[in-house]
Amino acid sequence: MSVVNFYKKDQQVPLEMHKVRVVQKLFLPNVEERVAKIREAGNNTFLLQNKDVFMDMLTDSGVNAMSDNQVAASMQADDSYAGSETYNRLVSALKTVFKTEYFLPAHQGRACENILAESFVKPGDVVPMNFHFTTTKAHITRMGGRVEELVTKAGLDPDYIHPFKGNFDIERLKALIAEVGAEHIPFVRIEAGTNLIGGQPLSMENMLEVAQVCRENGIMSVLDASLLQDNLYFIKTREEAAKDMSIKEITHKIADAMDLIYFSSRKLGFSRGGGIVSNNNDLIMKMKELIPLFEGFLTYGGMEVRAMEAMAVGLLETMDEEIINQGPQFIEYLVKELDEYGVPMVKPAGGLGAHINASAFLPDMPHDQYPAGALAAALYIAGGIRGMERGSISEQRNEDGTENYAELELLRLACPRRVFTLSQIKYCADRVKWLYDNRHLIGGLKWKDEPQVLRFFSGRLEAIGDWQDKLAAKFREDFGDSL
Ligand SMILES: Cc1ncc(COP(=O)(O)O)c(C=O)c1O
């Protein structure tokens, strides 16, 4: 890895190894407008209009900046329904990255999950995974299966410092297989890195061990590689066994051990779309017919050819450590700034974004007032910053209608790759610090309109009491006429 040290060591900051050549103008509504906008959006940051958002930290999905080579490649897309050269170029890039022979294209990550669940999950089946992702779980339960989460205890403790908090508890995996029987486990899903537990990575060693346990028991291993690029960086920088390996060698070693790999290219490869790759033709044949049925013809799978060209180049660029280090380094900077101020953060910094532990930020707020959702609404008021609730609102109710409270109440501040400048990250830290000092003003939320499925996307909530006006009034008092 090339290193750039600063002369004044105490002023070292992450240094971007790229320059910006296309920009988008941003707007920051004033604080009173922000209160009105978040109310209009039902206190759900998904329902805010982007024109009213200054820093869009909702997600890293489909919003990463593309490289000049990606944009250039997208211009040579071969726009044909069948037999497109674009498809061949993408297959070739996937072969280089994963060393896999077969590829099924799909329009995004959850489409791959649908295909996998439709093809392999039967009622009564159990799908072990280190941790669930919202859409993954929804597809598995839709087919009558259930998810078992086997992440190590460290993964659920925001303060526990461990380099690989996304790791599987291997003993629990073995015990689960013995308990339910391998015949009821269609596959083990390895989410590397994790999403809902703060972007925490898995070690290469742990992934290889899980794959080994799968092989010994005749169970298929499935890697969800959507967040693999950050995870690769953490393996390279935190795992002794990988320190002399290139990113590509690490990727090959992991991919070799897996039966199937699927990914969302809205994250992996700085593009849009997704797909499933494998060297096992029998497994591919079991899923193949569903692609034209649900996605599109087998050479595009619902994707736009220009996005496929950008994906091919983006995947190859992901093998460059200097390209994939920007996200984790910015996140680490933000987490450190906030942690040093006393803001409760998930530590160590992971991939995808910085995660605030909302339960510790708002310790007196009852679970049924949704602390992470309330904090997301409050941060929009404080700074026009759109984060994402990753707590109980992101869960689904139990069948009897009771709440299924999340194990972690997090506010995620995603750092889409190569999108923000360091001064914007500093602005974000400043507004979170102000909010932390004024946390006694933040009140809870209650449901106004609650959808049954994936309620966090479109549900609407309202503030309990007038805390949002009081927060805005305090902002005025402290910041004067500043936006
Ligand atoms: C780990 C993981 N898997 C799957 C998905 C689903 O991907 P998509 O949003 O492209 O459907 C996501 C999206 O955030 C994810 O983070």
PDBQT file of the ligand as one rigid body, heavy atoms in Angstrom, charges set to zero:
ROOT
HETATM    1  C1  LIG A 501     -25.528  -6.731   2.226  1.00  0.00    +0.000 C 
HETATM    2  C2  LIG A 501     -26.611  -6.390   1.258  1.00  0.00    +0.000 A 
HETATM    3  N1  LIG A 501     -27.206  -7.366   0.548  1.00  0.00    +0.000 NA
HETATM    4  C3  LIG A 501     -28.176  -7.099  -0.340  1.00  0.00    +0.000 A 
HETATM    5  C4  LIG A 501     -28.610  -5.823  -0.572  1.00  0.00    +0.000 A 
HETATM    6  C5  LIG A 501     -29.714  -5.557  -1.566  1.00  0.00    +0.000 C 
HETATM    7  O1  LIG A 501     -29.201  -4.923  -2.672  1.00  0.00    +0.000 OA
HETATM    8  P1  LIG A 501     -30.105  -3.944  -3.590  1.00  0.00    +0.000 P 
HETATM    9  O2  LIG A 501     -30.340  -2.712  -2.791  1.00  0.00    +0.000 OA
HETATM   10  O3  LIG A 501     -29.307  -3.722  -4.812  1.00  0.00    +0.000 OA
HETATM   11  O4  LIG A 501     -31.381  -4.660  -3.865  1.00  0.00    +0.000 OA
HETATM   12  C6  LIG A 501     -28.017  -4.777   0.133  1.00  0.00    +0.000 A 
HETATM   13  C7  LIG A 501     -28.473  -3.393  -0.092  1.00  0.00    +0.000 C 
HETATM   14  O5  LIG A 501     -28.267  -2.508   0.678  1.00  0.00    +0.000 OA
HETATM   15  C8  LIG A 501     -27.000  -5.076   1.071  1.00  0.00    +0.000 A 
HETATM   16  O6  LIG A 501     -26.399  -4.122   1.787  1.00  0.00    +0.000 OA
ENDROOT
TORSDOF 0
